[in-house]
Amino acid sequence: MESNEKKLVVYTIVEGKDGKSYWVRIGRVFSPNRDGSYNIKLDALPMNGVLQVREWEPRDEQAGREARTAPPPVPHEGFSLRDLS
């Protein structure tokens, strides 16, 4: 990406058991292709099917904001890691 281009990241919003929304960073958007399209690399797939693309903000600018972290993972009902072995 050129320095004057905005850096974009991909989030999904997870609803916690406490009723709060948590922003989980799951990927990034790469600089535009010649035809104006974008390539997106996802490190995870959102369970709710919703993606949010936003400008990346350095940690310094996030100081003082509520943490954007996900709650601890909760196993899906009817599924156990033991099912994989």
C-alpha positions in Angstrom: 0.0 0.0 0.0 1.2 3.5 -0.7 1.6 5.7 2.3 -1.2 8.0 1.3 -3.7 5.2 1.0 -5.9 4.3 3.9 -5.2 1.0 5.5 -8.4 -1.1 5.9 -9.1 -4.0 8.2 -12.0 -6.4 8.4 -14.0 -7.0 11.6 -17.0 -9.0 12.6 -19.2 -8.0 15.6 -19.9 -10.7 18.1 -22.7 -10.4 20.7 -21.4 -11.5 24.1 -23.4 -13.2 26.8 -23.2 -10.0 28.8 -25.2 -8.2 26.0 -22.2 -6.2 24.8 -21.0 -6.1 21.3 -17.4 -7.1 20.7 -15.4 -6.2 17.6 -13.1 -9.0 16.4 -10.5 -8.3 13.8 -10.6 -11.2 11.3 -8.7 -9.9 8.2 -7.4 -7.0 6.1 -8.0 -5.4 2.8 -5.2 -5.0 0.3 -4.6 -2.0 -1.9 -6.9 -1.6 -4.9 -6.2 -3.6 -8.1 -5.8 -1.8 -11.4 -9.5 -2.2 -12.1 -10.5 -0.7 -8.7 -11.4 -4.0 -7.0 -9.9 -5.0 -3.7 -8.4 -8.3 -2.4 -9.5 -9.3 1.1 -7.7 -11.8 3.2 -9.7 -13.4 6.0 -8.1 -15.2 8.9 -11.4 -16.4 10.2 -15.0 -16.6 8.9 -17.7 -14.8 10.8 -20.4 -17.1 12.3 -23.0 -14.4 11.7 -22.0 -13.8 8.1 -21.5 -10.1 8.8 -18.3 -8.2 7.8 -17.4 -4.7 8.8 -14.6 -3.0 6.8 -13.1 0.0 8.6 -10.0 2.2 8.5 -7.2 0.8 10.6 -6.4 2.9 13.7 -3.0 2.7 15.5 -3.2 1.5 19.1 -2.3 5.0 20.3 -5.5 6.4 18.8 -7.5 3.6 20.5 -6.3 4.4 23.9 -9.1 5.3 26.3 -11.7 3.4 24.3 -13.3 0.3 25.5 -11.3 -2.8 24.4 -12.3 -4.3 21.1 -11.7 -7.9 22.1 -13.9 -10.9 21.8 -15.3 -12.8 24.8 -13.7 -16.2 25.4 -14.8 -18.7 22.8 -17.9 -20.7 23.6 -18.3 -24.2 22.1 -21.2 -24.6 19.7 -24.0 -26.6 21.1 -23.9 -30.2 19.9 -20.2 -29.9 18.9 -17.2 -30.9 20.9 -13.5 -30.9 20.1 -13.6 -34.6 20.9 -15.7 -35.0 17.8 -12.6 -34.2 15.7 -10.5 -37.0 17.1 
